[in-house]
Amino acid sequence: MPDLTHGDDEAAVNALRSAVMRLSRRLKHQRVDESLSPTEMSVLGTLSRCGSATPGELARKEHVQPPSMTRIVALLEAKGLVRLEPHPEDRRQKVVTQTEQAEAMLEESRRKRNAFLARLVEGLDEDEWVTLRAAAPVLEKLAHL
């Protein structure tokens, strides 16, 4: 465990936070569809990774309040990116499913962002690239804790 009272650990955590935030901002500018908010893109990404979900499940996964998710889902539905279907077991619930249009848009977004990162990685030397490849699973784990 990092000891945030120890100078080296504190500096490493600070550098990681700063780098992740800066890189995240740069990636957000690599958008395919400027009409979608980062939150809407995140919801589509969650649906892509996890499959169909109720608005309540999406709210929990996205760390937003259920009324906010209801508004987000309505916006995405109006844009033709998700559809609401009856819940197979609870008729009071709806299930949110992404459309083929959303899948295509997400694929194009991933392609654009991956190309952006690939251009950045070209500036690394071999040792830095090896280190970054080894760190990727750890960063993925942190992102989902």
SULZI-V300422 format. One record per residue. PHI is phi in whole degrees, 0 to 359 (999 if undefined). Layout:
BEGIN
phi: <PHI PHI>
END
This chain:
BEGIN
phi: <999 291 257 288 269 267 306 293 294 299 295 295 296 297 295 297 302 297 294 296 295 295 295 299 299 295 294 298 283 267 276 272 239 291 281 263 282 303 294 297 298 296 298 297 297 296 297 294 285 256 88 303 205 284 303 296 296 297 300 296 293 265 59 232 286 307 298 295 295 301 294 298 297 298 297 295 294 297 273 77 260 221 228 260 235 297 290 293 241 231 294 281 258 239 245 265 231 284 268 299 299 294 300 294 295 296 298 294 296 298 300 295 291 296 296 299 296 298 296 295 297 302 277 270 276 300 297 295 295 299 297 296 300 291 281 306 296 291 296 300 298 301 295 248 284>
END
